[in-house]
Amino acid sequence: MMKIKDRIRGYLPIVIDIETGGFNHKTDAMLEICAIVIGIDDQGIYYPKETQHFHVEPFKNANLELSALKFNGIDVDSPFRMAVSEKQALSDIFKAVSAEMKTEECTRAILVGHNAFFDLGFLYAASERSHLKNPFHQFSTIDTVSLSALYYGETVLAKAIRVANIEWDDAKAHSALYDTQKTAELFCQIFNAQSYS
């Protein structure tokens, strides 16, 4: 029976999506983050496991671009966001990831994302601001843009999802929770289609 550690060099795949207040991970706010652990069953089938999702308070003096807020539809001042600090959100995510790494005997977590390097930059910038040890590989990622280009001839998430015959709702897009769920489905479908021994 294959274990998750045997598939990707001892790495544990974690699907991450981050909604932000701009494109610069050093100056712009992280506003929402979702993380989904990927598991593997006794038949070697990959599936999404635990989900952690947080709305995040902008860090002190964080930049917020109006164009970014319009794009993702986030109202930073809404009390219904129930936002937490970067440190609390990442502490909870890192704790869960580290526990799963121990259970699965993995050496590192690897970020899976659509345009993964963008999310990795924000993840590391926030962990440095929060003085947290980050369990994710510093530069290696698994990018579903490349996987989708290879498998489906598409690089846009919504288009790749549709070609893959996965349900997609435009009205729910650009939410970290929804985009992470769909990216996880896409990743699992591609990995399950690819035989490996």
Backbone as a printed PyTorch tensor [residue, N CA C, xyz], in Angstrom:
tensor([[[  0.8350,  -1.1900,   0.0000],
         [  0.0000,   0.0000,   0.0000],
         [  0.8820,   1.2570,   0.0000]],

        [[  0.6280,   2.1660,  -0.9530],
         [  1.3990,   3.4070,  -1.0190],
         [  0.9550,   4.3690,   0.0670]],

        [[  1.9310,   4.9960,   0.6930],
         [  1.6190,   6.0430,   1.6620],
         [  1.8740,   7.3920,   0.9970]],

        [[  1.2850,   8.4230,   1.5700],
         [  1.4250,   9.7540,   0.9860],
         [  2.8900,  10.1740,   0.9180]],

        [[  3.7050,   9.7510,   1.8790],
         [  5.1230,  10.1260,   1.9100],
         [  5.9060,   9.4890,   0.7590]],

        [[  5.3930,   8.3820,   0.2200],
         [  6.0990,   7.6680,  -0.8450],
         [  5.8720,   8.2910,  -2.2210]],

        [[  4.9180,   9.2050,  -2.3200],
         [  4.5570,   9.7310,  -3.6410],
         [  5.3810,  10.9430,  -4.0540]],

        [[  5.6650,  11.8380,  -3.0910],
         [  6.3600,  13.0840,  -3.4470],
         [  7.5440,  13.3040,  -2.4980]],

        [[  8.5270,  12.4530,  -2.5960],
         [  9.7940,  12.6440,  -1.8700],
         [  9.6440,  12.8620,  -0.3700]],

        [[  8.6530,  12.2750,   0.2440],
         [  8.4430,  12.4750,   1.6710],
         [  7.6970,  13.7380,   2.0160]],

        [[  7.1810,  14.4330,   1.0090],
         [  6.4440,  15.6770,   1.2490],
         [  4.9500,  15.3970,   1.4390]],

        [[  4.3230,  16.2290,   2.2840],
         [  2.8890,  16.1740,   2.5040],
         [  2.2270,  17.2910,   1.7140]],

        [[  1.3790,  16.9750,   0.7250],
         [  0.7340,  18.0370,  -0.0690],
         [ -0.4000,  18.7060,   0.7010]],

        [[ -0.3370,  20.0380,   0.7550],
         [ -1.3640,  20.8530,   1.3960],
         [ -1.8180,  21.8950,   0.3840]],

        [[ -3.1040,  21.8820,   0.0590],
         [ -3.6330,  22.8650,  -0.8800],
         [ -3.9190,  24.1600,  -0.1270]],

        [[ -3.3840,  25.2710,  -0.6460],
         [ -3.5120,  26.5780,   0.0010],
         [ -4.0400,  27.5900,  -1.0110]],

        [[ -4.9650,  28.4290,  -0.5550],
         [ -5.3350,  29.6130,  -1.3150],
         [ -5.4030,  30.7920,  -0.3590]],

        [[ -4.8680,  31.9270,  -0.7910],
         [ -4.8410,  33.1370,   0.0200],
         [ -5.4300,  34.2810,  -0.7840]],

        [[ -6.3900,  34.9730,  -0.1750],
         [ -6.9250,  36.1990,  -0.7610],
         [ -6.2280,  37.3780,  -0.0980]],

        [[ -5.8630,  38.3770,  -0.8860],
         [ -4.9770,  39.4280,  -0.3960],
         [ -5.4770,  40.8230,  -0.7690]],

        [[ -4.7830,  41.8060,  -0.2200],
         [ -5.0780,  43.1990,  -0.5260],
         [ -4.1900,  43.7640,  -1.6110]],

        [[ -3.5560,  42.9110,  -2.3890],
         [ -2.6600,  43.3440,  -3.4520],
         [ -1.7310,  42.2150,  -3.8540]],

        [[ -0.7410,  42.5340,  -4.6730],
         [  0.1550,  41.5120,  -5.2200],
         [  1.5120,  41.4230,  -4.5280]],

        [[  1.8190,  42.3730,  -3.6670],
         [  3.1360,  42.4250,  -3.0310],
         [  3.0760,  41.7760,  -1.6560]],

        [[  3.7100,  40.6070,  -1.5040],
         [  3.6110,  39.8800,  -0.2370],
         [  4.3190,  40.5850,   0.9220]],

        [[  5.2130,  41.5280,   0.5950],
         [  5.9290,  42.2340,   1.6560],
         [  5.1140,  43.3850,   2.2370]],

        [[  4.2510,  43.9890,   1.4210],
         [  3.5420,  45.1930,   1.8670],
         [  2.0270,  45.0260,   1.9450]],

        [[  1.4660,  44.0710,   1.2190],
         [  0.0130,  43.9720,   1.1070],
         [ -0.5510,  42.9310,   2.0760]],

        [[ -1.7790,  43.1710,   2.5030],
         [ -2.3980,  42.3570,   3.5510],
         [ -2.8280,  40.9820,   3.0600]],

        [[ -2.6500,  39.9870,   3.9330],
         [ -3.3300,  38.7060,   3.7750],
         [ -4.7110,  38.8680,   4.4160]],

        [[ -5.7750,  38.5620,   3.6720],
         [ -7.1310,  38.8070,   4.1600],
         [ -7.9420,  37.5290,   4.3950]],

        [[ -7.5410,  36.4440,   3.7660],
         [ -8.2570,  35.1840,   3.9260],
         [ -7.3140,  34.0590,   3.5310]],

        [[ -7.3710,  32.9610,   4.2780],
         [ -6.5310,  31.8070,   3.9490],
         [ -7.2980,  30.5210,   4.2100]],

        [[ -7.1070,  29.5640,   3.3300],
         [ -7.6890,  28.2380,   3.5020],
         [ -6.6160,  27.1950,   3.1990]],

        [[ -6.6080,  26.1360,   3.9830],
         [ -5.6510,  25.0410,   3.7940],
         [ -6.3920,  23.7080,   3.8660]],

        [[ -6.1270,  22.8390,   2.9090],
         [ -6.7330,  21.5070,   2.8830],
         [ -5.6310,  20.4610,   2.7670]],

        [[ -5.5990,  19.5530,   3.7360],
         [ -4.6520,  18.4350,   3.7220],
         [ -5.1130,  17.4130,   2.6980]],

        [[ -4.1670,  16.8630,   1.9420],
         [ -4.4700,  15.7980,   0.9850],
         [ -4.0900,  14.4600,   1.6000]],

        [[ -5.0230,  13.5110,   1.5180],
         [ -4.7620,  12.1650,   2.0180],
         [ -4.7770,  11.1520,   0.8950]],

        [[ -4.4450,   9.9150,   1.2480],
         [ -4.4800,   8.8080,   0.2920],
         [ -5.1060,   7.6080,   0.9960]],

        [[ -6.0530,   6.9240,   0.3130],
         [ -6.7420,   5.8020,   0.9620],
         [ -6.0330,   4.4820,   0.6600]],

        [[ -6.6190,   3.3890,   1.1190],
         [ -5.9920,   2.0680,   0.9770],
         [ -5.8750,   1.6220,  -0.4740]],

        [[ -6.6800,   2.2270,  -1.3530],
         [ -6.6080,   1.9020,  -2.7790],
         [ -5.6700,   2.8410,  -3.5450]],

        [[ -4.9910,   3.7220,  -2.8180],
         [ -4.0740,   4.6580,  -3.4540],
         [ -4.7610,   5.8450,  -4.0930]],

        [[ -5.9980,   6.1350,  -3.6660],
         [ -6.7610,   7.2510,  -4.2200],
         [ -6.5480,   8.4860,  -3.3480]],

        [[ -6.2000,   9.6050,  -3.9970],
         [ -5.9930,  10.8650,  -3.2910],
         [ -7.3330,  11.5570,  -3.0600]],

        [[ -7.4600,  12.1780,  -1.8890],
         [ -8.7170,  12.8520,  -1.5540],
         [ -8.4420,  14.0040,  -0.5910]],

        [[ -9.3020,  15.0330,  -0.6100],
         [ -9.1610,  16.1400,   0.3310],
         [ -9.5860,  15.6960,   1.7330]],

        [[ -8.7660,  16.0520,   2.7120],
         [ -9.0810,  15.7020,   4.1010],
         [ -9.5310,  16.9540,   4.8610]],

        [[ -8.8370,  17.2490,   5.9640],
         [ -9.2330,  18.3560,   6.8340],
         [ -9.0990,  19.7070,   6.1380]],

        [[-10.0560,  20.5780,   6.4370],
         [-10.0520,  21.9500,   5.9140],
         [ -9.9380,  22.9270,   7.0680]],

        [[ -9.0660,  23.9090,   6.9060],
         [ -8.9820,  25.0140,   7.8640],
         [ -9.1230,  26.3170,   7.0860]],

        [[ -9.9880,  27.1850,   7.5790],
         [-10.3190,  28.4100,   6.8500],
         [-10.4200,  29.5690,   7.8210]],

        [[ -9.7520,  30.6820,   7.4860],
         [ -9.7510,  31.8550,   8.3510],
         [ -9.8710,  33.1380,   7.5310]],

        [[-10.6840,  34.0640,   8.0280],
         [-10.6020,  35.4500,   7.6000],
         [ -9.5340,  36.1020,   8.4730]],

        [[ -8.7280,  36.9530,   7.8770],
         [ -7.5400,  37.4570,   8.5610],
         [ -7.5640,  38.9820,   8.6450]],

        [[ -7.2020,  39.4960,   9.8250],
         [ -7.0700,  40.9350,  10.0110],
         [ -5.8170,  41.4260,   9.2860]],

        [[ -5.8850,  42.5470,   8.5880],
         [ -4.6600,  43.1050,   7.9840],
         [ -3.6280,  43.4040,   9.0620]],

        [[ -2.3790,  43.0970,   8.7840],
         [ -1.3340,  43.4250,   9.7510],
         [ -1.1520,  44.9410,   9.8320]],

        [[ -0.5100,  45.4130,  10.8650],
         [ -0.3530,  46.8480,  11.0940],
         [  0.3410,  47.5160,   9.9110]],

        [[ -0.2560,  48.5940,   9.4240],
         [  0.2530,  49.3840,   8.2920],
         [  0.2460,  48.6130,   6.9680]],

        [[ -0.5660,  47.5650,   6.8810],
         [ -0.6500,  46.7950,   5.6310],
         [ -1.2930,  47.6350,   4.5380]],

        [[ -0.8330,  47.4350,   3.3180],
         [ -1.4040,  48.1110,   2.1620],
         [ -2.6410,  47.3480,   1.6870]],

        [[ -3.6760,  48.1030,   1.3160],
         [ -4.9010,  47.5210,   0.7660],
         [ -5.2220,  48.2300,  -0.5430]],

        [[ -5.1020,  47.5090,  -1.6410],
         [ -5.4030,  48.0770,  -2.9530],
         [ -6.9010,  47.9510,  -3.2300]],

        [[ -7.5290,  49.0560,  -3.5920],
         [ -8.9670,  49.0360,  -3.8640],
         [ -9.3190,  48.0680,  -4.9870]],

        [[ -8.4600,  47.9720,  -5.9860],
         [ -8.7240,  47.0660,  -7.1090],
         [ -8.7400,  45.6080,  -6.6380]],

        [[ -7.8680,  45.2680,  -5.6890],
         [ -7.8260,  43.9030,  -5.1560],
         [ -9.0810,  43.5990,  -4.3500]],

        [[ -9.5210,  44.5550,  -3.5360],
         [-10.7200,  44.3640,  -2.7200],
         [-11.9690,  44.2420,  -3.5970]],

        [[-11.9980,  45.0020,  -4.6750],
         [-13.1240,  44.9090,  -5.6090],
         [-13.1400,  43.5490,  -6.2860]],

        [[-11.9550,  43.0430,  -6.6180],
         [-11.8360,  41.7540,  -7.3100],
         [-12.2990,  40.6060,  -6.4150]],

        [[-11.8210,  40.5830,  -5.1550],
         [-12.1690,  39.4590,  -4.2920],
         [-13.4320,  39.6950,  -3.4580]],

        [[-13.9620,  40.9280,  -3.4990],
         [-15.2230,  41.2140,  -2.8270],
         [-15.1520,  41.2310,  -1.3120]],

        [[-13.9630,  41.4180,  -0.7550],
         [-13.8010,  41.4010,   0.6980],
         [-14.0410,  42.7930,   1.2750]],

        [[-14.9240,  42.8630,   2.2680],
         [-15.1560,  44.0890,   3.0330],
         [-14.3580,  43.9510,   4.3280]],

        [[-13.2060,  44.5810,   4.3630],
         [-12.2730,  44.4110,   5.4760],
         [-12.8890,  44.8230,   6.8080]],

        [[-13.7840,  45.7990,   6.7810],
         [-14.3590,  46.3360,   8.0120],
         [-15.6260,  45.6150,   8.4730]],

        [[-16.0640,  44.6140,   7.7410],
         [-17.2900,  43.9180,   8.1120],
         [-17.1010,  43.1020,   9.3930]],

        [[-17.9770,  43.2950,  10.4000],
         [-17.8590,  42.5060,  11.6310],
         [-18.2220,  41.0400,  11.4130]],

        [[-18.8970,  40.7550,  10.3180],
         [-19.3060,  39.3750,  10.0430],
         [-18.1590,  38.5070,   9.5220]],

        [[-17.0030,  39.1380,   9.2340],
         [-15.8480,  38.3580,   8.7930],
         [-15.3010,  37.4870,   9.9180]],

        [[-15.4770,  37.9310,  11.1730],
         [-14.9190,  37.1960,  12.3230],
         [-13.4240,  36.9410,  12.1120]],

        [[-12.7240,  37.9950,  11.6990],
         [-11.3140,  37.8590,  11.3370],
         [-10.4360,  37.6570,  12.5650]],

        [[ -9.3600,  36.9170,  12.3600],
         [ -8.3590,  36.6720,  13.4010],
         [ -7.0220,  37.2280,  12.9190]],

        [[ -6.0580,  37.2810,  13.8010],
         [ -4.7270,  37.7620,  13.4290],
         [ -4.0250,  36.7540,  12.5260]],

        [[ -3.0480,  37.2560,  11.7730],
         [ -2.2200,  36.3480,  10.9670],
         [ -1.6240,  35.2560,  11.8380]],

        [[ -1.1300,  35.6580,  13.0080],
         [ -0.4490,  34.6990,  13.8880],
         [ -1.3880,  33.5870,  14.3250]],

        [[ -2.6310,  33.9320,  14.6780],
         [ -3.5730,  32.9000,  15.1020],
         [ -3.9240,  31.9680,  13.9480]],

        [[ -4.2080,  32.5340,  12.7810],
         [ -4.5650,  31.7130,  11.6220],
         [ -3.4280,  30.7520,  11.2580]],

        [[ -2.2170,  31.2990,  11.1610],
         [ -1.0940,  30.4570,  10.7580],
         [ -0.7060,  29.4710,  11.8500]],

        [[ -0.8210,  29.8710,  13.1050],
         [ -0.5150,  28.9450,  14.1980],
         [ -1.4070,  27.7130,  14.1280]],

        [[ -2.7000,  27.9370,  13.9100],
         [ -3.6340,  26.8130,  13.8370],
         [ -3.3550,  25.9410,  12.6170]],

        [[ -3.0890,  26.5660,  11.4750],
         [ -2.7910,  25.8030,  10.2630],
         [ -1.4910,  25.0240,  10.4210]],

        [[ -0.4360,  25.6880,  10.8870],
         [  0.8650,  25.0310,  11.0240],
         [  0.8080,  23.8920,  12.0350]],

        [[  0.0380,  24.0680,  13.0920],
         [ -0.1020,  23.0110,  14.1000],
         [ -0.7440,  21.7700,  13.4870]],

        [[ -1.8200,  21.9800,  12.7170],
         [ -2.5030,  20.8550,  12.0760],
         [ -1.6150,  20.1860,  11.0310]],

        [[ -0.9060,  20.9940,  10.2550],
         [ -0.0100,  20.4550,   9.2300],
         [  1.1170,  19.6530,   9.8740]],

        [[  1.7070,  20.1830,  10.9220],
         [  2.8120,  19.4900,  11.6040],
         [  2.3480,  18.1700,  12.2120]],

        [[  1.1340,  18.1550,  12.7600],
         [  0.5930,  16.9140,  13.3190],
         [  0.3740,  15.8750,  12.2240]],

        [[ -0.1400,  16.3190,  11.0700],
         [ -0.3580,  15.4020,   9.9480],
         [  0.9670,  14.8980,   9.3850]],

        [[  1.9710,  15.7700,   9.3400],
         [  3.2980,  15.3460,   8.8860],
         [  3.8520,  14.2340,   9.7880]],

        [[  3.6600,  14.3950,  11.0770],
         [  4.1440,  13.3900,  12.0250],
         [  3.4080,  12.0730,  11.8380]],

        [[  2.0790,  12.1510,  11.7010],
         [  1.2750,  10.9420,  11.5090],
         [  1.6690,  10.2110,  10.2350]],

        [[  1.9010,  10.9840,   9.1650],
         [  2.2120,  10.3910,   7.8580],
         [  3.7140,  10.1920,   7.6360]],

        [[  4.5270,  10.5330,   8.6370],
         [  5.9870,  10.3670,   8.5750],
         [  6.5950,  11.1370,   7.4010]],

        [[  6.0750,  12.3410,   7.1580],
         [  6.5870,  13.1940,   6.0870],
         [  7.6480,  14.1430,   6.6370]],

        [[  8.5670,  14.5440,   5.7750],
         [  9.6650,  15.4090,   6.2060],
         [  9.3320,  16.8940,   6.1140]],

        [[  8.5040,  17.2680,   5.1320],
         [  8.0980,  18.6570,   4.9440],
         [  6.6960,  18.6770,   4.3400]],

        [[  6.0520,  19.8210,   4.4770],
         [  4.8190,  20.0540,   3.7250],
         [  5.1870,  20.7530,   2.4270]],

        [[  4.4260,  20.4860,   1.3850],
         [  4.6370,  21.1760,   0.1190],
         [  3.3250,  21.8500,  -0.2810]],

        [[  3.4140,  23.1230,  -0.6310],
         [  2.2230,  23.9000,  -0.9650],
         [  1.7360,  23.5520,  -2.3740]],

        [[  0.4790,  23.1790,  -2.4500],
         [ -0.2000,  22.9560,  -3.7210],
         [ -1.1210,  24.1480,  -3.9310]],

        [[ -1.0280,  24.7770,  -5.0890],
         [ -1.8840,  25.9320,  -5.3260],
         [ -1.9830,  26.2690,  -6.7930]],

        [[ -2.9550,  27.1040,  -7.1200],
         [ -3.0960,  27.5910,  -8.4880],
         [ -2.3780,  28.9320,  -8.5380]],

        [[ -1.2300,  28.9730,  -9.2400],
         [ -0.2430,  30.0580,  -9.1130],
         [  0.3590,  30.0030,  -7.7140]],

        [[  0.9170,  28.8390,  -7.4020],
         [  1.3490,  28.5000,  -6.0400],
         [  2.4150,  29.4370,  -5.4810]],

        [[  3.2840,  29.9560,  -6.3380],
         [  4.3760,  30.7950,  -5.8390],
         [  3.8310,  32.0750,  -5.2120]],

        [[  2.7090,  32.5850,  -5.7300],
         [  2.0580,  33.7570,  -5.1560],
         [  1.6650,  33.4810,  -3.7120]],

        [[  0.9820,  32.3580,  -3.4830],
         [  0.5300,  32.0110,  -2.1360],
         [  1.7020,  31.7200,  -1.2110]],

        [[  2.7310,  31.0720,  -1.7410],
         [  3.9000,  30.7650,  -0.9190],
         [  4.5710,  32.0400,  -0.4160]],

        [[  4.6600,  33.0570,  -1.2670],
         [  5.2630,  34.3230,  -0.8690],
         [  4.5060,  34.9680,   0.2790]],

        [[  3.1800,  35.0040,   0.1810],
         [  2.3640,  35.5840,   1.2520],
         [  2.4330,  34.7350,   2.5200]],

        [[  2.4730,  33.4140,   2.3570],
         [  2.5490,  32.5270,   3.5160],
         [  3.8370,  32.7570,   4.2950]],

        [[  4.9440,  32.8550,   3.5800],
         [  6.2320,  33.0520,   4.2540],
         [  6.3610,  34.4490,   4.8430]],

        [[  5.8550,  35.4650,   4.1510],
         [  5.9210,  36.8290,   4.6820],
         [  5.1240,  36.9290,   5.9830]],

        [[  3.9450,  36.3220,   6.0090],
         [  3.1140,  36.3650,   7.2160],
         [  3.7330,  35.5640,   8.3530]],

        [[  4.3350,  34.4330,   8.0410],
         [  4.9590,  33.6300,   9.1030],
         [  6.1780,  34.3350,   9.6800]],

        [[  6.8980,  35.0690,   8.8430],
         [  8.0440,  35.8380,   9.3440],
         [  7.5750,  36.9900,  10.2290]],

        [[  6.5150,  37.6870,   9.8200],
         [  5.9710,  38.7540,  10.6610],
         [  5.4920,  38.2130,  11.9990]],

        [[  4.9700,  36.9910,  11.9980],
         [  4.4120,  36.3840,  13.2040],
         [  5.4410,  35.5960,  14.0040]],

        [[  6.6750,  35.5110,  13.4820],
         [  7.7620,  34.7760,  14.1470],
         [  7.3850,  33.3090,  14.3810]],

        [[  6.8470,  32.6960,  13.3320],
         [  6.4450,  31.2960,  13.4040],
         [  7.3360,  30.4390,  12.5140]],

        [[  7.6240,  29.2500,  12.9750],
         [  8.3710,  28.2910,  12.1590],
         [  7.4230,  27.7160,  11.1170]],

        [[  7.8070,  27.8310,   9.8610],
         [  6.9440,  27.4480,   8.7480],
         [  7.2780,  26.0210,   8.3010]],

        [[  6.3010,  25.0880,   8.3150],
         [  6.5900,  23.7030,   7.9320],
         [  6.6410,  23.4680,   6.4290]],

        [[  6.3300,  24.5100,   5.6290],
         [  6.2920,  24.3420,   4.1760],
         [  7.6710,  24.5320,   3.5570]],

        [[  7.9280,  23.7750,   2.4860],
         [  9.1810,  23.9350,   1.7460],
         [  9.3080,  25.3820,   1.2950]],

        [[ 10.5160,  25.9220,   1.3830],
         [ 10.7300,  27.3490,   1.1230],
         [ 10.5140,  27.7580,  -0.3240]],

        [[ 10.7910,  26.8650,  -1.2700],
         [ 10.6810,  27.2810,  -2.6760],
         [ 10.0150,  26.2470,  -3.5800]],

        [[  9.9470,  25.0060,  -3.1680],
         [  9.2780,  23.9990,  -3.9970],
         [  7.7730,  24.0540,  -3.7720]],

        [[  7.0220,  23.9690,  -4.8650],
         [  5.5590,  23.9420,  -4.8140],
         [  5.0630,  22.9530,  -5.8670]],

        [[  3.7820,  22.6340,  -5.7900],
         [  3.1110,  21.9150,  -6.8710],
         [  2.0370,  22.8550,  -7.3870]],

        [[  2.2050,  23.2840,  -8.6220],
         [  1.3310,  24.3070,  -9.1800],
         [  0.3090,  23.6620, -10.1040]],

        [[ -0.9630,  23.8250,  -9.7680],
         [ -2.0090,  23.2370, -10.6090],
         [ -2.1830,  23.9790, -11.9240]],

        [[ -1.5620,  25.1540, -12.0740],
         [ -1.5350,  25.8000, -13.3910],
         [ -0.7910,  24.9070, -14.3780]],

        [[  0.3920,  24.4530, -13.9820],
         [  1.2000,  23.5900, -14.8560],
         [  0.5270,  22.2410, -15.0740]],

        [[ -0.0140,  21.6640, -13.9990],
         [ -0.6990,  20.3770, -14.1360],
         [ -1.8960,  20.4890, -15.0760]],

        [[ -2.6510,  21.5860, -14.9370],
         [ -3.8330,  21.7880, -15.7910],
         [ -3.4420,  22.0100, -17.2450]],

        [[ -2.3440,  22.7370, -17.4620],
         [ -1.8630,  22.9390, -18.8290],
         [ -1.5090,  21.6040, -19.4740]],

        [[ -0.8620,  20.7420, -18.7010],
         [ -0.4430,  19.4440, -19.2010],
         [ -1.6370,  18.5290, -19.4750]],

        [[ -2.5720,  18.4800, -18.5290],
         [ -3.6760,  17.5290, -18.6160],
         [ -4.8710,  18.0300, -19.4140]],

        [[ -5.1730,  19.3210, -19.2970],
         [ -6.4180,  19.8310, -19.8600],
         [ -6.2420,  20.9590, -20.8690]],

        [[ -5.0150,  21.4030, -21.0900],
         [ -4.7810,  22.4700, -22.0450],
         [ -5.3130,  23.8090, -21.5850]],

        [[ -5.5070,  23.9680, -20.2820],
         [ -6.0130,  25.2150, -19.7120],
         [ -5.1440,  25.6260, -18.5300]],

        [[ -5.0400,  26.9360, -18.3200],
         [ -4.2830,  27.4280, -17.1660],
         [ -5.1520,  28.2150, -16.1890]],

        [[ -6.2920,  28.7450, -16.6420],
         [ -7.2170,  29.4540, -15.7650],
         [ -7.9890,  28.4170, -14.9520]],

        [[ -8.0850,  28.6410, -13.6330],
         [ -8.6940,  27.6420, -12.7560],
         [-10.1100,  27.2790, -13.1900]],

        [[-10.9570,  28.2660, -13.4200],
         [-12.3490,  27.9860, -13.7810],
         [-12.4410,  27.1630, -15.0650]],

        [[-11.6030,  27.4890, -16.0460],
         [-11.6330,  26.7640, -17.3190],
         [-11.1140,  25.3410, -17.1600]],

        [[-10.0410,  25.1780, -16.3890],
         [ -9.4990,  23.8410, -16.1540],
         [-10.5070,  22.9700, -15.4100]],

        [[-11.1720,  23.5630, -14.4170],
         [-12.1780,  22.8400, -13.6440],
         [-13.3020,  22.3370, -14.5550]],

        [[-13.7450,  23.2000, -15.4530],
         [-14.8480,  22.8150, -16.3530],
         [-14.4210,  21.7060, -17.3200]],

        [[-13.2000,  21.8330, -17.8710],
         [-12.7070,  20.8000, -18.7820],
         [-12.5550,  19.4680, -18.0420]],

        [[-12.2060,  19.5560, -16.7550],
         [-12.0490,  18.3440, -15.9370],
         [-13.3870,  17.7750, -15.4740]],

        [[-14.4990,  18.4300, -15.8760],
         [-15.8510,  17.9970, -15.4950],
         [-16.0800,  18.0210, -13.9900]],

        [[-15.4980,  19.0390, -13.3500],
         [-15.7330,  19.2950, -11.9320],
         [-16.6970,  20.4710, -11.8460]],

        [[-17.6620,  20.3760, -10.9500],
         [-18.6520,  21.4520, -10.8020],
         [-17.9760,  22.7600, -10.4080]],

        [[-18.4310,  23.8650, -11.0110],
         [-17.8540,  25.1920, -10.7460],
         [-18.9490,  26.2360, -10.7190]],

        [[-18.9030,  27.1240,  -9.7290],
         [-19.8770,  28.2020,  -9.5850],
         [-19.1310,  29.5340,  -9.5840]],

        [[-19.2900,  30.3240, -10.6640],
         [-18.5930,  31.6060, -10.7730],
         [-18.9020,  32.5360,  -9.5960]],

        [[-20.0990,  32.4360,  -9.0600],
         [-20.5150,  33.3250,  -7.9730],
         [-19.7410,  33.0660,  -6.6860]],

        [[-19.2080,  31.8640,  -6.5540],
         [-18.4600,  31.5150,  -5.3360],
         [-16.9560,  31.6800,  -5.5010]],

        [[-16.5000,  31.9700,  -6.7090],
         [-15.0660,  32.0840,  -6.9890],
         [-14.4570,  33.2780,  -6.2630]],

        [[-13.1450,  33.2060,  -6.0750],
         [-12.3460,  34.2350,  -5.4010],
         [-12.6370,  34.3020,  -3.9040]],

        [[-13.2180,  33.2510,  -3.3720],
         [-13.2460,  33.0080,  -1.9310],
         [-12.1560,  31.9700,  -1.6740]],

        [[-11.3370,  32.2090,  -0.6480],
         [-10.2440,  31.2670,  -0.3770],
         [-10.7750,  29.8610,  -0.1270]],

        [[-11.9000,  29.7680,   0.5780],
         [-12.4740,  28.4530,   0.8790],
         [-12.8850,  27.7350,  -0.3930]],

        [[-13.6440,  28.3910,  -1.2460],
         [-14.1410,  27.7470,  -2.4650],
         [-13.0000,  27.4160,  -3.4250]],

        [[-12.1030,  28.3650,  -3.6270],
         [-11.0040,  28.1310,  -4.5650],
         [-10.0930,  27.0030,  -4.0840]],

        [[ -9.8880,  26.9050,  -2.7680],
         [ -9.0550,  25.8210,  -2.2400],
         [ -9.7470,  24.4810,  -2.4200]],

        [[-11.0410,  24.4320,  -2.1450],
         [-11.7880,  23.1820,  -2.3320],
         [-11.7090,  22.7080,  -3.7750]],

        [[-11.8780,  23.6250,  -4.7240],
         [-11.8680,  23.2510,  -6.1340],
         [-10.4580,  22.9000,  -6.6090]],

        [[ -9.4640,  23.6190,  -6.1040],
         [ -8.0800,  23.2910,  -6.4590],
         [ -7.7130,  21.9160,  -5.9190]],

        [[ -8.1830,  21.5900,  -4.7210],
         [ -7.9250,  20.2690,  -4.1430],
         [ -8.5710,  19.1660,  -4.9810]],

        [[ -9.8000,  19.4090,  -5.4360],
         [-10.4720,  18.4350,  -6.3030],
         [ -9.6920,  18.2320,  -7.5960]],

        [[ -9.2390,  19.3340,  -8.1700],
         [ -8.4840,  19.2750,  -9.4150],
         [ -7.1740,  18.5190,  -9.2300]],

        [[ -6.4420,  18.8420,  -8.1720],
         [ -5.1810,  18.1600,  -7.8770],
         [ -5.4030,  16.6600,  -7.7200]],

        [[ -6.4000,  16.2810,  -6.9230],
         [ -6.6560,  14.8610,  -6.6800],
         [ -7.0510,  14.1450,  -7.9680]],

        [[ -7.8740,  14.7820,  -8.7930],
         [ -8.2880,  14.1500, -10.0400],
         [ -7.0880,  13.8900, -10.9500]],

        [[ -6.1860,  14.8560, -11.0450],
         [ -5.0040,  14.6920, -11.8930],
         [ -4.0870,  13.6150, -11.3310]],

        [[ -3.8260,  13.6450, -10.0340],
         [ -2.9380,  12.6510,  -9.4300],
         [ -3.5490,  11.2590,  -9.4870]],

        [[ -4.8510,  11.1620,  -9.3470],
         [ -5.5100,   9.8400,  -9.4130],
         [ -5.5110,   9.2810, -10.8280]],

        [[ -5.4450,  10.1710, -11.8200],
         [ -5.4010,   9.7200, -13.2120],
         [ -4.0070,   9.2780, -13.6300]],

        [[ -3.0070,   9.7220, -12.8840],
         [ -1.6200,   9.4350, -13.2330],
         [ -1.1390,   8.2140, -12.4530]],

        [[ -0.9300,   7.1110, -13.1430],
         [ -0.4200,   5.9200, -12.4710],
         [  1.0230,   6.1490, -12.0670]],

        [[  1.4120,   5.5600, -10.9510],
         [  2.7640,   5.7480, -10.4360],
         [  3.1440,   4.5230,  -9.6410]],

        [[  4.3390,   4.0360,  -9.8630],
         [  4.7630,   2.8670,  -9.0920],
         [  6.2370,   2.9900,  -8.7560]]])
